[in-house]
Amino acid sequence: MSIPTFGNRNIIIFYILTVLKNAWFITGNWIFFWSLYMTYGQMGILDTIGFLFGMLMEIPTGGLADIIGRKRTLLVSFLLSGMGIFVMTFGHAYAPMFAGFLIAQLGWALYSGSAEAMAFDSLVEIDEDSHFDRVISFGTALGVVATSATILVGTWLYKLSPPLPHIAWGMASIVALPFVFAIKEPGVRRDATLGFSMRQYLHQMSLGAKRLMSSSLVPYIAFIFTLSGAMYMFTESLTRPAVSLELGFGPTAQGVIFTVAGLVAVATSLSVPYLRKFMSDFVGLSLLSMTMAAVWLLLSVKIGVWGAIPIVLVTAVGSIGVPWISIAINNETPASQRATTLSTVSFVAFIPTALVGVLVGHLAQHGHVRYFTFAVACVIFLLTVVNMLRFNTSSVISWQ
């Protein structure tokens, strides 16, 4: 398979930044490092407040990218991410780790929407935007490969010294900076770098929310919760390590399982352009949502080592759904509102993650996380069924 760059420097940089953004050396061991300085209950509180803060920053930071440009926004993103990670790493106490998490959340909020919008606008500039599905699918696959490889390396680093995975994680943000400097602001948005005003900023924020509520995008809002939201709630919060701990998996086992999950997700993410040839976006995302409900149901069953299978499948299903949602939304969004709309999507997708931290932390203290996963499975199923019934029209639901 050839790499879809279309000879564009920005697309190559988009892939590099995707790899560095997904260098999650800490994934298989962070819960063990953080438990040196806080309880599971405190982790849940940190998770909830941190993700609520990051979620609230999603829309305004997307508006900022549409006003001052993608390049400047990405530069600040990686600076703040690196700073926050190092504060978390060397804080060695609950309060500074909390502060570092908030700083990093702001950096990640600045990244979401900006990078994808930069890539899409770069394709528009060379009349190749019809191939965005290939770029976003390949980028998703690269991100998953990066996560898988760094999880495995992080498992080894943790054995050498617990802080090392966090240090490597922070260094990835620093390495990204020279590549951000090499970005050429896409011509379709070059006018965005001319200035900033609070009036324009607030107006831009409102546009993202209005665009997401437009008739062409409303059918996809449920999928942001059932696919993006369900995957992020599992992989980006306390949920996955808590479920894994309840199933008896330690730091080494978690590192291996999460790596396998990433490798499987590589193959599934690359299938998006192929699947879109045979079914509409709505049909494909509906089927994926039902599958996601079934996987979360499996997570609620005590099946011992076999529990590794649904842990892997959540990432696999989500790696198809997340880029597929992005493709559908990008195709229906004008360039001037793209980063704002994508940030609004990220805002919605992280709502579940932001709300469940305290609950999961409490359940983890008592070994009852399986009750939570059962409830999530039921919610995903009901949302999907209601969404299918509501938009049961030939204009939305159709096979290609």
Protein Blocks (a to p, Z undefined) as FASTA:
>chain_A
ZZdekopaklmmmmmmmmmmmmcfklmmmmmmmmmmocfklmmmmmmmmmmmmmmmmmmm
mmmmmmnojklmmmmmmmmmmmmmmmmmmnopaklmmmmmmmmmmmmmmmnojlmmmmmm
mmmmnopmmmmmmmmmmmmmmmmmmmmmmmmmmmmmmmmomklmmmmmmmmmmmmmmmmm
mpccdfklmmmmnpccfklmmmmmmmmmmmmmpmklmmmmmmmmmmmmmmmmmmmmmklm
mmmmmnopafklmmmmmmmmmmmmmmmmmmmmmmmmmpcfklmmmmmmmmmmmmmmmmmp
cghjmlmmmmmmmmmmmmmmmmmmmmmmmmmpcfklmmmmmmmmmmmmmmmmmmmmmmmm
mmmmnopmmmmmmmmmmmmmmmmmmmmmmmmcfklnccZZ
